[in-house]
Amino acid sequence: MTTILRIDASARDTGSVSRGLGDTLERRLVAATPDARVVRRDLVAAPLPHIAQETIAGYYTPADQMTDALRRATALSDELIDELMAADVVIVTVPMYNFSIPSALKAWIDQIVRIGRTFSYDGSGFTGLVGGKKVYVVAAYGAAGYAPGEPFAAADFLTPYLRFLFGFLGMTDVTVFPVEATTAAPEVVAANRERAEQAIAGALAAA
Ligand SMILES: Cc1cc2nc3c(=O)[nH]c(=O)nc-3n(C[C@H](O)[C@H](O)[C@H](O)COP(=O)(O)O)c2cc1C
């Protein structure tokens, strides 16, 4: 059994480029993996709460000192981490909002980045504890020019951030499918989507 965890973050359901390309990616992955099971986390249809005082207290409380209140406050984090750990493949579909990720995705990240569970610290360095996964990121940008070396590269706090974050947790096998200029004229959008679809097909054929 191959478990695919799909995480969607666009506030748009209809017309979302990242979700649309995520559908293509998911379809191709499932077709290539007959025993695939897809687990979905739609962070907009079912928004996650932000972490709070008690959640953070629970993160830093040793297991043998946890109270019922702290266990309740970290129960969702436990569930999301278990879900991530159980996945073989992770698909994240994400739009750029204000040069970074949507807050819906940040809420998920704050629930799953947790000392002693998904990373450790030994006093001198950090170790990621979430290894052995393939991660695909479909990233939709309204403007263009975010690729390395291009004029807007320094403004891309989406893809470099997610690469760093996943790497920090031990997920270093990350493939990103960017699609830019999604707010341009329809023919430009169609051409860019087509290019991204081809990149997805090519990456999966080579995998
Ligand atoms: C609140 C908001 C903020 C946005 N900020 C940016 C931005 O900083 N840079 C950019 O290139 N596009 C920006 N966009 C455009 C989106 O990245 C673009 O429309 C993208 O296709 C959205 O993803 P979706 O099609 O999956 O919904 C923004 C869109 C919204 C709604």
The ligand as an SDF file (V2000), in Angstrom:
LIG
                    3D

 31 33  0  0  0  0  0  0  0  0999 V2000
   -4.5090   37.2810   -1.3290 C   0  0  0  0  0  0  0  0  0  0  0  0
   -3.6980   37.0640   -2.5670 C   0  0  0  0  0  0  0  0  0  0  0  0
   -2.3720   37.4490   -2.5700 C   0  0  0  0  0  0  0  0  0  0  0  0
   -1.5880   37.2240   -3.7050 C   0  0  0  0  0  0  0  0  0  0  0  0
   -0.2970   37.5920   -3.6860 N   0  0  0  0  0  0  0  0  0  0  0  0
    0.4850   37.3400   -4.7610 C   0  0  0  0  0  0  0  0  0  0  0  0
    1.8750   37.6650   -4.7410 C   0  0  0  0  0  0  0  0  0  0  0  0
    2.4180   38.1570   -3.7690 O   0  0  0  0  0  0  0  0  0  0  0  0
    2.5960   37.3850   -5.8460 N   0  0  0  0  0  0  0  0  0  0  0  0
    2.0480   36.8020   -6.9590 C   0  0  0  0  0  0  0  0  0  0  0  0
    2.7680   36.5500   -7.9150 O   0  0  0  0  0  0  0  0  0  0  0  0
    0.7400   36.4750   -6.9940 N   0  0  0  0  0  0  0  0  0  0  0  0
   -0.0330   36.7320   -5.9300 C   0  0  0  0  0  0  0  0  0  0  0  0
   -1.3670   36.3820   -5.9360 N   0  0  0  0  0  0  0  0  0  0  0  0
   -1.9090   35.6830   -7.1250 C   0  0  0  0  0  0  0  0  0  0  0  0
   -1.9760   34.1800   -6.8710 C   0  0  0  0  0  0  0  0  0  0  0  0
   -0.7130   33.6530   -6.5200 O   0  0  0  0  0  0  0  0  0  0  0  0
   -2.4610   33.4790   -8.1200 C   0  0  0  0  0  0  0  0  0  0  0  0
   -3.7590   33.9560   -8.4390 O   0  0  0  0  0  0  0  0  0  0  0  0
   -2.5130   31.9820   -7.9650 C   0  0  0  0  0  0  0  0  0  0  0  0
   -2.8900   31.3940   -9.1900 O   0  0  0  0  0  0  0  0  0  0  0  0
   -3.4710   31.5690   -6.8810 C   0  0  0  0  0  0  0  0  0  0  0  0
   -3.4990   30.1660   -6.7640 O   0  0  0  0  0  0  0  0  0  0  0  0
   -4.7860   29.3270   -7.2400 P   0  0  0  0  0  0  0  0  0  0  0  0
   -4.9540   29.6070   -8.7070 O   0  0  0  0  0  0  0  0  0  0  0  0
   -4.4280   27.9210   -6.9530 O   0  0  0  0  0  0  0  0  0  0  0  0
   -5.9620   29.8070   -6.4460 O   0  0  0  0  0  0  0  0  0  0  0  0
   -2.1620   36.6140   -4.8350 C   0  0  0  0  0  0  0  0  0  0  0  0
   -3.5050   36.2300   -4.8130 C   0  0  0  0  0  0  0  0  0  0  0  0
   -4.2620   36.4510   -3.6960 C   0  0  0  0  0  0  0  0  0  0  0  0
   -5.7150   36.0200   -3.6890 C   0  0  0  0  0  0  0  0  0  0  0  0
  1  2  1  0
  2  3  1  0
  2 30  2  0
  3  4  2  0
  4  5  1  0
  4 28  1  0
  5  6  2  0
  6  7  1  0
  6 13  1  0
  7  8  2  0
  7  9  1  0
  9 10  1  0
 10 11  2  0
 10 12  1  0
 12 13  2  0
 13 14  1  0
 14 15  1  0
 14 28  1  0
 15 16  1  0
 16 17  1  0
 16 18  1  0
 18 19  1  0
 18 20  1  0
 20 21  1  0
 20 22  1  0
 22 23  1  0
 23 24  1  0
 24 25  2  0
 24 26  1  0
 24 27  1  0
 28 29  2  0
 29 30  1  0
 30 31  1  0
M  END
$$$$
